[in-house]
Amino acid sequence: HLATSLPLPSERDHLRPRIDLIVFLIDIKSKYSLKNTEVSVHHVDASFFLGKVCFLVTGVGRVNYCNVDMNAIWKMGEVFCSPVLFCELELEGVQVTTAQRLLQMLQICAGYVPGVSSLSFGSLMRRPADD
C-alpha cells in the first residue's frame, strides 16, 4: 500500500492490513519529499523504529541536481535508528535489485525468515560510525 504522507486516514483503519515495514521515499531532487518525510516520521509509533522502518533515497545518479541536504537524511537514519538505502530508480537493473532488497527486508520484518528478527537485521543495515 502506498501513502503520500502520514498519518493515514482513520476511516479505513478496520480494513487496513497489518503494517510490517514502512519505507520513506526521499527524492534528492525534491526538498518537498524530505520535508514530507520529516513531518510524516513523527506519526509513526516509536516501536516501529526497532527494525521496521527504512529511508529509501532515490535519484542518487543525479547528485548534480541534489536539492536535499544529505546530512539531514543521514541524521534522520541515526535519530530514528533506521537504515538509509540509496538507489537510482530510473535504471531498470537497479529497480529490480532495490525491489528484491525491499522484499527481503519485508520478509524479515513480517517474520517469514527463521532466525532473523527485524531488530537484528536493522542493526546490520546501520551506517558504521565515523572514526
C-alpha positions as protocol buffer text, in pm:
chain_id: "A"
residue {
  index: 1
  type: HIS
  ca { x: 0 y: 0 z: 0 }
}
residue {
  index: 2
  type: LEU
  ca { x: 119 y: 348 z: -77 }
}
residue {
  index: 3
  type: ALA
  ca { x: 55 y: 674 z: 103 }
}
residue {
  index: 4
  type: THR
  ca { x: 180 y: 1020 z: 13 }
}
residue {
  index: 5
  type: SER
  ca { x: 207 y: 1124 z: 377 }
}
residue {
  index: 6
  type: LEU
  ca { x: 120 y: 1027 z: 732 }
}
residue {
  index: 7
  type: PRO
  ca { x: -96 y: 995 z: 934 }
}
residue {
  index: 8
  type: LEU
  ca { x: -311 y: 752 z: 741 }
}
residue {
  index: 9
  type: PRO
  ca { x: -683 y: 833 z: 729 }
}
residue {
  index: 10
  type: SER
  ca { x: -857 y: 672 z: 1027 }
}
residue {
  index: 11
  type: GLU
  ca { x: -1184 y: 595 z: 848 }
}
residue {
  index: 12
  type: ARG
  ca { x: -1031 y: 282 z: 690 }
}
residue {
  index: 13
  type: ASP
  ca { x: -848 y: 152 z: 999 }
}
residue {
  index: 14
  type: HIS
  ca { x: -1072 y: -155 z: 1021 }
}
residue {
  index: 15
  type: LEU
  ca { x: -981 y: -255 z: 661 }
}
residue {
  index: 16
  type: ARG
  ca { x: -608 y: -186 z: 685 }
}
residue {
  index: 17
  type: PRO
  ca { x: -382 y: -493 z: 692 }
}
residue {
  index: 18
  type: ARG
  ca { x: -101 y: -528 z: 943 }
}
residue {
  index: 19
  type: ILE
  ca { x: 193 y: -299 z: 864 }
}
residue {
  index: 20
  type: ASP
  ca { x: 524 y: -487 z: 870 }
}
residue {
  index: 21
  type: LEU
  ca { x: 758 y: -233 z: 709 }
}
residue {
  index: 22
  type: ILE
  ca { x: 745 y: 140 z: 640 }
}
residue {
  index: 23
  type: VAL
  ca { x: 965 y: 275 z: 362 }
}
residue {
  index: 24
  type: PHE
  ca { x: 1001 y: 652 z: 343 }
}
residue {
  index: 25
  type: LEU
  ca { x: 1093 y: 759 z: -12 }
}
residue {
  index: 26
  type: ILE
  ca { x: 1311 y: 1069 z: -42 }
}
residue {
  index: 27
  type: ASP
  ca { x: 1392 y: 1212 z: -386 }
}
residue {
  index: 28
  type: ILE
  ca { x: 1719 y: 1406 z: -369 }
}
residue {
  index: 29
  type: LYS
  ca { x: 1585 y: 1649 z: -630 }
}
residue {
  index: 30
  type: SER
  ca { x: 1290 y: 1749 z: -411 }
}
residue {
  index: 31
  type: LYS
  ca { x: 1312 y: 1943 z: -85 }
}
residue {
  index: 32
  type: TYR
  ca { x: 939 y: 1870 z: -51 }
}
residue {
  index: 33
  type: SER
  ca { x: 999 y: 1494 z: -30 }
}
residue {
  index: 34
  type: LEU
  ca { x: 1246 y: 1542 z: 256 }
}
residue {
  index: 35
  type: LYS
  ca { x: 1014 y: 1788 z: 435 }
}
residue {
  index: 36
  type: ASN
  ca { x: 720 y: 1549 z: 391 }
}
residue {
  index: 37
  type: THR
  ca { x: 925 y: 1264 z: 537 }
}
residue {
  index: 38
  type: GLU
  ca { x: 1041 y: 1478 z: 829 }
}
residue {
  index: 39
  type: VAL
  ca { x: 678 y: 1560 z: 913 }
}
residue {
  index: 40
  type: SER
  ca { x: 540 y: 1210 z: 847 }
}
residue {
  index: 41
  type: VAL
  ca { x: 801 y: 1025 z: 1051 }
}
residue {
  index: 42
  type: HIS
  ca { x: 661 y: 1178 z: 1371 }
}
residue {
  index: 43
  type: HIS
  ca { x: 329 y: 1000 z: 1312 }
}
residue {
  index: 44
  type: VAL
  ca { x: 491 y: 656 z: 1335 }
}
residue {
  index: 45
  type: ASP
  ca { x: 472 y: 465 z: 1662 }
}
residue {
  index: 46
  type: ALA
  ca { x: 812 y: 450 z: 1832 }
}
residue {
  index: 47
  type: SER
  ca { x: 807 y: 67 z: 1835 }
}
residue {
  index: 48
  type: PHE
  ca { x: 830 y: 64 z: 1454 }
}
residue {
  index: 49
  type: PHE
  ca { x: 1173 y: 219 z: 1467 }
}
residue {
  index: 50
  type: LEU
  ca { x: 1301 y: -107 z: 1610 }
}
residue {
  index: 51
  type: GLY
  ca { x: 1378 y: -253 z: 1268 }
}
residue {
  index: 52
  type: LYS
  ca { x: 1057 y: -185 z: 1073 }
}
residue {
  index: 53
  type: VAL
  ca { x: 1137 y: 150 z: 908 }
}
residue {
  index: 54
  type: CYS
  ca { x: 1387 y: 245 z: 640 }
}
residue {
  index: 55
  type: PHE
  ca { x: 1459 y: 551 z: 431 }
}
residue {
  index: 56
  type: LEU
  ca { x: 1498 y: 495 z: 55 }
}
residue {
  index: 57
  type: VAL
  ca { x: 1681 y: 781 z: -115 }
}
residue {
  index: 58
  type: THR
  ca { x: 1621 y: 799 z: -491 }
}
residue {
  index: 59
  type: GLY
  ca { x: 1793 y: 994 z: -763 }
}
residue {
  index: 60
  type: VAL
  ca { x: 2147 y: 930 z: -644 }
}
residue {
  index: 61
  type: GLY
  ca { x: 2267 y: 911 z: -1004 }
}
residue {
  index: 62
  type: ARG
  ca { x: 2188 y: 1282 z: -1039 }
}
residue {
  index: 63
  type: VAL
  ca { x: 2383 y: 1423 z: -747 }
}
residue {
  index: 64
  type: ASN
  ca { x: 2444 y: 1741 z: -950 }
}
residue {
  index: 65
  type: TYR
  ca { x: 2071 y: 1815 z: -918 }
}
residue {
  index: 66
  type: CYS
  ca { x: 2059 y: 1746 z: -543 }
}
residue {
  index: 67
  type: ASN
  ca { x: 1826 y: 1984 z: -358 }
}
residue {
  index: 68
  type: VAL
  ca { x: 1833 y: 1791 z: -32 }
}
residue {
  index: 69
  type: ASP
  ca { x: 2086 y: 1813 z: 250 }
}
residue {
  index: 70
  type: MET
  ca { x: 2231 y: 1461 z: 259 }
}
residue {
  index: 71
  type: ASN
  ca { x: 2344 y: 1514 z: 619 }
}
residue {
  index: 72
  type: ALA
  ca { x: 1979 y: 1567 z: 715 }
}
residue {
  index: 73
  type: ILE
  ca { x: 1896 y: 1227 z: 566 }
}
residue {
  index: 74
  type: TRP
  ca { x: 2182 y: 1055 z: 749 }
}
residue {
  index: 75
  type: LYS
  ca { x: 2078 y: 1228 z: 1070 }
}
residue {
  index: 76
  type: MET
  ca { x: 1719 y: 1101 z: 1033 }
}
residue {
  index: 77
  type: GLY
  ca { x: 1851 y: 749 z: 991 }
}
residue {
  index: 78
  type: GLU
  ca { x: 2061 y: 787 z: 1306 }
}
residue {
  index: 79
  type: VAL
  ca { x: 1794 y: 960 z: 1515 }
}
residue {
  index: 80
  type: PHE
  ca { x: 1530 y: 702 z: 1424 }
}
residue {
  index: 81
  type: CYS
  ca { x: 1775 y: 406 z: 1429 }
}
residue {
  index: 82
  type: SER
  ca { x: 1670 y: 310 z: 1077 }
}
residue {
  index: 83
  type: PRO
  ca { x: 1874 y: 215 z: 770 }
}
residue {
  index: 84
  type: VAL
  ca { x: 1919 y: 455 z: 479 }
}
residue {
  index: 85
  type: LEU
  ca { x: 1928 y: 293 z: 134 }
}
residue {
  index: 86
  type: PHE
  ca { x: 2036 y: 472 z: -184 }
}
residue {
  index: 87
  type: CYS
  ca { x: 1926 y: 389 z: -538 }
}
residue {
  index: 88
  type: GLU
  ca { x: 1858 y: 522 z: -885 }
}
residue {
  index: 89
  type: LEU
  ca { x: 1511 y: 404 z: -981 }
}
residue {
  index: 90
  type: GLU
  ca { x: 1542 y: 520 z: -1341 }
}
residue {
  index: 91
  type: LEU
  ca { x: 1776 y: 229 z: -1416 }
}
residue {
  index: 92
  type: GLU
  ca { x: 1590 y: -97 z: -1473 }
}
residue {
  index: 93
  type: GLY
  ca { x: 1854 y: -321 z: -1317 }
}
residue {
  index: 94
  type: VAL
  ca { x: 1866 y: -104 z: -1007 }
}
residue {
  index: 95
  type: GLN
  ca { x: 1484 y: -111 z: -985 }
}
residue {
  index: 96
  type: VAL
  ca { x: 1489 y: -489 z: -971 }
}
residue {
  index: 97
  type: THR
  ca { x: 1774 y: -502 z: -719 }
}
residue {
  index: 98
  type: THR
  ca { x: 1605 y: -241 z: -497 }
}
residue {
  index: 99
  type: ALA
  ca { x: 1272 y: -423 z: -514 }
}
residue {
  index: 100
  type: GLN
  ca { x: 1441 y: -752 z: -420 }
}
residue {
  index: 101
  type: ARG
  ca { x: 1621 y: -587 z: -130 }
}
residue {
  index: 102
  type: LEU
  ca { x: 1299 y: -430 z: -1 }
}
residue {
  index: 103
  type: LEU
  ca { x: 1115 y: -760 z: -40 }
}
residue {
  index: 104
  type: GLN
  ca { x: 1386 y: -935 z: 161 }
}
residue {
  index: 105
  type: MET
  ca { x: 1356 y: -668 z: 431 }
}
residue {
  index: 106
  type: LEU
  ca { x: 978 y: -707 z: 430 }
}
residue {
  index: 107
  type: GLN
  ca { x: 1002 y: -1085 z: 466 }
}
residue {
  index: 108
  type: ILE
  ca { x: 1229 y: -1041 z: 767 }
}
residue {
  index: 109
  type: CYS
  ca { x: 1006 y: -772 z: 922 }
}
residue {
  index: 110
  type: ALA
  ca { x: 697 y: -991 z: 871 }
}
residue {
  index: 111
  type: GLY
  ca { x: 869 y: -1282 z: 1045 }
}
residue {
  index: 112
  type: TYR
  ca { x: 900 y: -1510 z: 742 }
}
residue {
  index: 113
  type: VAL
  ca { x: 1277 y: -1564 z: 774 }
}
residue {
  index: 114
  type: PRO
  ca { x: 1354 y: -1803 z: 1060 }
}
residue {
  index: 115
  type: GLY
  ca { x: 1631 y: -1698 z: 1296 }
}
residue {
  index: 116
  type: VAL
  ca { x: 1645 y: -1335 z: 1182 }
}
residue {
  index: 117
  type: SER
  ca { x: 1447 y: -1064 z: 1357 }
}
residue {
  index: 118
  type: SER
  ca { x: 1378 y: -721 z: 1215 }
}
residue {
  index: 119
  type: LEU
  ca { x: 1564 y: -572 z: 1510 }
}
residue {
  index: 120
  type: SER
  ca { x: 1884 y: -766 z: 1438 }
}
residue {
  index: 121
  type: PHE
  ca { x: 1852 y: -706 z: 1065 }
}
residue {
  index: 122
  type: GLY
  ca { x: 1810 y: -333 z: 1125 }
}
residue {
  index: 123
  type: SER
  ca { x: 2130 y: -320 z: 1328 }
}
residue {
  index: 124
  type: LEU
  ca { x: 2319 y: -489 z: 1044 }
}
residue {
  index: 125
  type: MET
  ca { x: 2198 y: -224 z: 799 }
}
residue {
  index: 126
  type: ARG
  ca { x: 2308 y: 76 z: 1005 }
}
residue {
  index: 127
  type: ARG
  ca { x: 2584 y: 305 z: 885 }
}
residue {
  index: 128
  type: PRO
  ca { x: 2918 y: 234 z: 1053 }
}
residue {
  index: 129
  type: ALA
  ca { x: 3034 y: 501 z: 1297 }
}
residue {
  index: 130
  type: ASP
  ca { x: 3278 y: 751 z: 1155 }
}
residue {
  index: 131
  type: ASP
  ca { x: 3616 y: 713 z: 1326 }
}
